[in-house]
Amino acid sequence: MEIAVVGTPEFTLGFQLAGVTRLHNPADLEETATVLRSLMDTPEVGIVVIDSSDLTQMPEKLRMQLSESITPTVLGIGTEEDNTLRESIKSALGVDLWK
């Protein structure tokens, strides 16, 4: 399984330095949505990492698909507090690890 990272060149740079090769730098939100839909249908991708601020700007239907997806697991990370990862783990394991 591969890790895919979607975001600005600044966001993906650290992942590139860590050895991740499947990097996507979409120009706008519409292209971001297209890339995410494509990655959802790519069986080699097990984890998709995206900036949480970009994730919140996706259309509601796409966000629901991403949050409910098991493979690939979509992780929104960033400087803002976000409970997406917490809810994903809780959903997958049935246990809230933060308590």
N, C-alpha and C positions, 0 to 999 in steps of 0.2 A: 504494500500500500504506500502511496505517495502523499506528500503534503503539498498542497497548492496554496499560494499566497496571492491575494488580490488587493491592490491598493496603489497608492502613489509610489514613485521610485524611492522616496525617502522612507516610506513605510516598509517596503519590501527589501531594502538594502541589508538590514540586519539579518534577515532570513537567508539572503543570498550569501552573506559572509559565513553563515552557519552551515552552508552546503545545500540548501533547498534550491532545486533547479526549476521547478514549475512555478514561475512567477508571472503575474499578469498585471500590467499597468494600464488600465482602461483610462480613456481621456475624459469621460463624463459619466454621469450616473446611469444613463441609458446603456452605455457600453458595459458598465459594471454589471447591470442586471443580466445582460446577454451572456457575459462571461460566467456568472454564477449559475445560470440555467444550463450552460454547456458543461460545467464542472459537475453538476448534479447527475448528468447522464454519462460521466466518465468513470468506468468501473475501476480504473487504477488508482483513483483518488480516494483516500480514506479520511483525510482531514482537510478542510478549507479554512484558512485564516483570513479574516478581513477586519479592517478598522471598524470598531463599533459605531463610530459616527457615520460611516458610509452605510453600514448595515441598517441603521435606523431610518435612512432616507430611501430605502428600497420600497417598492409597492407592497401594500399589506399582504396580498395573496402570496407573493414571493417570500416575504419574511416568514409567513406561517409555514410554507413548504420547507424553508431552510431550518427553522427551529424544530420542526418535527422530524427532520431527516436523521436517520441513524448512520447510514453510509452514503455519502460522506457526512461526517460530523462537522458542523459549521461553528467556528469559534469567532466571536467578535471580541477583539481586544483593543484596548486604548487607554487613554488617561482618565476617561470618565468612568464613574462607578456604573457597572452593568451587571445585572443578575442573570444574563443569558447563560453563561457557563455554569453557574450554580444550578439553574433550573434544568439544564441539559443533564448534569450529573445526577440530580435528584430524580429525573425522569428515567434515566438509564438504570440506576441502581436501586431506586425506591427508597433512598435514604438521603437526608440532608446532611452532608458532611460538614457544614459550617456550624452546626449546633453541637 
